[in-house]
Amino acid sequence: MRHRQLHDALRAFAEQAGGQLAADAAAGADIPFEVVESSSGRGRFRHDPPLYCYRPLTAEFIHRRVAALGRLPGYPPAARLLEQLDVAGYLRARGEIRVPERARDRADAALRIFLSAVFEDTTEFELTDARFEPAYTELEDAILSGRTQTLTVVSVLGLEIESERIALGEGLELCLDGVAPDAPLEALAAVGPGDAVLAVLSTIDEPGGPTPATAARARLRLLQTALRLFDSETPALAPVAYVRTAGGPWGALALGTGAHIPRGRLELAAAEEDELRGFCSLVARRAPRHGEIAWALRRYEMGCDRLDALDGLTDHLLALRALLEPEGPQSGRLAERVAALCVPPEQRGEIIALVGHAIAAERAAVAGLSPSDGGSLRVAAELADHLRALLRDVVCGHLDSDLRAVADRVIAEGPATPMPA
């Protein structure tokens, strides 16, 4: 087995589909048959009459139920994985005359044909290894012929998950270390065996595409961005991932960012998994690559990577100024604009005071003055969370990317901002 995620996704779907087909048959749905001559139907003598038997047309039975099967919870993740792979050869090998042009249509056809192969010539729809494994091996051999799989594993610090495994799509999943028994011990060193959450990325190398290291580094950076924007308790990836190609030895892969320090600990309940899955997909599709938002997002992450939270305060103030104070600090508009976007009018005075304290704390840090209490650290954490919320809302499409214009419009249309006491 070279593609564990595909194997597990197809196994889960086939199990659910078997239950659905068995329920349909028990409810009276007819399974069509054809009459065929039995291979053992000839007697000892030439003139013995042939024997015939009934062969169930399982593929036709399944084809009539594709709409219901497509509503099973295991269908979307299996289809998404197949959509990323070249299944055209499998479809042709299985006798499909017309191979669809759209990748999703090819994935749908491959799932239907695969299910027909699993339950071929049977009216019993209980899934067994004897039925599933040969059908899966045929599929995997057809789509991975001449290509290699790369597996990348990295520890996720500051994250607890309730489920053993959370599939995030496109070959990426979060899982407990016990669910990924092949993970190298080095990947667990940051948090200790038995307590680790791992990000596991499975990719199939494309001819002429980016190198496995380049592809894995970019995908994991997007995961870290999504985790940081998802919640104020920002997890972080360990600085080094481990990569293995085609079952070879593990090698280290530096992710090329900063200190990777989690700010707090995010406890992800099973009920929140769909939200995280959708958010990671959205960030992968919509995170800007250029412009002010992209620059501010990079600055936000640089601040998260600092060993000292007060060092990160400078990065976060720079990001906010790029988004909300293009006139420069001399304009004095930053605090009011942050307040207008982040809180209702009655709370704006508190945010204006917060931004003022953050600017003062930054100046003190530049001068080498250590804070006498934890107040500056609290201010730095609160400012970082407001910046995170703004960036998240822009990436999600809840706010226009021209945040300065939005803030000025809110200020002009609303009541006067109460000043801090």
HURASUL-V790596 format. One line per field, one symbol per residue. phi: phi as a letter, one per 40 degrees, with the letter a starting at -180 (. if undefined). A space follows every 50 residues. Layout:
BEGIN
phi=???
END
This chain:
BEGIN
phi=.bbcccdccccccccccdccccccccchccccbbcbcccbccccbccccc bbacbcccdcccccbccccccccccdccccccccbcccccccccgccbcd ccccccccccccccccccbcfabbbccbccccccccdccccccbdgbbbb bbbacbcgbbbcccabcbgfgbabaccccbccccccccccbgdgbcbbcb bbbbcbdgcccdccccccccccccdcccccaccccacccbbbbbbfgccc bcbccgbccfbcbgbcbccdccccccdccccccccbccbbgccccccccd cccccccbccccdccccccccccbbcchdccgcdcccdcccbacdcbcdc cccccccccccccccccgccccaccccccccccccccdccccccccgcbc cccccccccccccbccccccc
END
